Amino acid sequence: MIVVTGATGNVGRTLTRALADAGEQVTAVSRHAAAVPSGVRHVQADLAQPQGLAAVLDGAKALFLLLSGDLHAPDARPADIIDLAAASGVHRVVLLSSQGVATRPLGPTRIAMRALEDALKESGLDWAVLRPGGFASNAFAWAESVRTQGVVAAPFGDIGVPVVDPADIAEVAAACLLEDRHTGGVFELTGPEVITPRRQTEAIAAALGSPVRFHELTRAEAKAAMTRFVPPELADDTLDIIGAPNSAELRISPDVERVLGRAPRPFGDWVARNIAAFR
């Protein structure tokens, strides 16, 4: 049995389906009630209270660990989940980390994530670490304003990064959970091209077949919007990257293709699959 945390999110939902389609027994864990694929067990649990996961992990062979926003806070203890997994007999953990662990190692949330990576590597478990850059699905934040006003509002309109499709992250995660050959791997996951928010807006407009205007936010405006969902430290670390990406953050990684045997999906593919959210 494989336990997937964050199972209702953009990565976890696709990963859960992929594992179920591969014939695996899957337990999908999320904080709130949710529909899951046929044959998948769903459990409501809060990762901020790891003791609640004990019964979920009992008998599991592998765990996909995705931290919710509050587990990025300075006083969080996500390493407790690694300890609990080991005590429960889990053999393999695949951790969804962040590209910034390597490219911005001194950011507050990056220091905490590096510590979690180190705890996993020292746990005695089989492990793999995924370090994605920006997610294509972050564009969902624009869906309401596109539907109601025909506007995308974002900071740094002409500064781009190679955003990665969450479906690619999920497929790499599935491979790492199921295949021994990826054990001990650290995989940097990006899309195939650097794309700016302004060009993302153009891709959404093209898929809709109607104009969409781009409105540039200040950094302060963007942070105010982001901190409704994530801790301020994580918002600042993210804005540092998308506002002034360094050469490592602009690099197109070969790791998606190395694991999956195909190139990563471009942003336009993600838009085409999700355009209903913007109509």
Secondary structure, 3 states (H helix, E strand, C coil): CEEEECCCCCCHHHHHHHHHHCCCCEEEEECCCCCCCCCCEEEECCCCCHHHHHHHHCCCCEEEECCCHHHHCCCCCCHHHHHHHHHCCCCEEEEECCCHHHHCCCCHHHHHHHHHHHHHHCCCCEEEEEEECCEHHHHHHHHHHHHHHCEEEEECCCCCECCECHHHHHHHHHHHHHCHHHCCCEEEECCCCCECHHHHHHHHHHHHCCCCEEEEECHHHHHHHHCCCCCHHHHHHHHHHHHCCCHHHHCCCCHHHHHHCCCCCCHHHHHHHHHHHHC
